[in-house]
Amino acid sequence: MQAILSDLLRRVDGVAGQRGHLSAPRFHDEVDQIRHIARAFHIDTVEGLAGTLESALSLHGLGPVVLSYLDFLRDAILAEMPPVGMAAMRPAPASVTPLRA
């Protein structure tokens, strides 16, 4: 399951990275593939969000709403990952300087 979630995350990040360079039909195809993979592996939240994004694409095209849905998809995929996988995917925290009163 970890490999499937990593693949979905890679796909979402790939689509987000190419948002300005993908045609609407190609973008729709990519989101459709994400939805199909999520459905095949019973990742319901990701499937539902991808389906909603497809509807938004049909109604609004490649507008700014797309980035919000891609963020929601990414968050849903990370929520499905086991804690060990999530730690590896999250960026390392920046160094923190303690505040003094």
Secondary structure, 3 states (H helix, E strand, C coil): CHHHHHHHHHHHHHHHHCCCCCCHHHHHHHHHHHHHHHHHCCCHHHHHHHHHHHHHHHHHCCCCHHHHHHHHHHHHHHHHCCHHHHHHHCCCCCCCCCCCC
